[in-house]
Amino acid sequence: MISHVLPTYNRAPIAFERGEGSWAIATDGTRYLDLGAGIAVNALGHANPDLVATLTEQANRIWHVSNLYQIPEQEKLADLLVEHTFADTAFITNSGTEAAELAIKMVRKYWHEQGDPDRYEILTFEGAFHGRSTGAIAAAGSEKMVKGFGPLMPGFRQLPWGDMEALKAAISDRTAAVMLEPVQGEGGIRPLPDADLRLIRQLCDQTGALLVLDEVQSGMGRTGKLFAHEYAGITPDIMMIAKGIGGGFPLGAVLATEKAAAGMAAGTHGSTYGGNPLACAVGARVMQIVAAPEFLAEVNRKAALFRQKLEGLVAAHPDVFDFVRGQGLMLGLKCKVAPGDLVKAGYGEHILTVAAADDTLRLLPPLTISDEEIAEAVVRLDRAAGRIDG
Ligand SMILES: *Cc1c(COP(=O)(O)O)cnc(C)c1O
């Protein structure tokens, strides 16, 4: 008989009832060191007192207001997003895949407004993940996600990840946009070299194609900059964010330049919940905390410490690990064993990690993780690896 919860997930037999900073506490009282952070969502750790105060204060005031009215909390979040990024405007969503949907719609609308509605092809990359809506799975085009869900939304072409020759051959003045993650998350914590991101920007400028960046996972301080594309010194035309922005509350956004957003007039897009006061109050607080230069400096300091210890871990288990990759606290251990086996071994050592494609074990701790917790994480990862290489 089918479970009451639609069985679309492979779940570990652990349930959590509480969280404190970098720790998730299971129903049996076991404390797990959380290096998954709900897949880069709990950016400021569990039950962050500052966010709890913001949430409860707003909960006592007003939760939901329709977008039929002005929403000051939404305006405050949009102000912060615009102030700290390339963007001139932001639409607030509840999730990453909703942000992807709007990004795709915005690209199509842009070319429609330019009088060129047939210019709709968006170039994407293999290994990409943009969410699970019909548009997002068509964009990423991965066999695993699209199988059985056809016919797919047309208008996407996937290129081999990081293949700049393939991109040069594919892009033209008929290309509507290029859409990519500056650091692939689900694809295996694979950063695109800064030079390639600059080249993509240049190719977009030459052809007029819009550059759409998916920073749902790599954004919000995860890589040590507020957004990963800042390392390359370029800016996109449109950007999707989610995950860390809500610190655990469902929240996402599409950021855009005035030019890219030009077609999005009243009535062209909307959302019942998107931009509700509760989510936006939390998101604005997360932005205020994460965008502070001192906060990002700490992320970078801790990332360097973590990375150095992970290099030691890889050297100590050459049959289990191949190398470390990633940026900031968006780290991946390329494995010589199935990463899922390491995730399981980690449960035995009371540490939470996440598997990704390309034989990668993902480490996405809360950005607030302490030096002591980083040291403890590496001890536990070492023991987990020991369970596998004996
Ligand atoms: C998680 C993720 C998404 C989808 O976000 P949801 O909130 O699950 O819809 C999109 N893009 C990237 C890069 C992601 O990591």
The ligand as an ORCA input file, in Angstrom:
! r2SCAN-3c Opt
* xyz 0 1
  C      17.755     23.668     -4.800
  C      18.010     24.317     -6.085
  C      16.957     24.756     -6.910
  C      15.507     24.473     -6.590
  O      15.092     25.058     -5.418
  P      13.722     24.565     -4.726
  O      13.528     25.539     -3.602
  O      13.960     23.158     -4.282
  O      12.655     24.626     -5.747
  C      17.276     25.440     -8.062
  N      18.552     25.682     -8.405
  C      19.584     25.265     -7.651
  C      20.976     25.594     -8.071
  C      19.360     24.555     -6.473
  O      20.390     24.145     -5.738
*
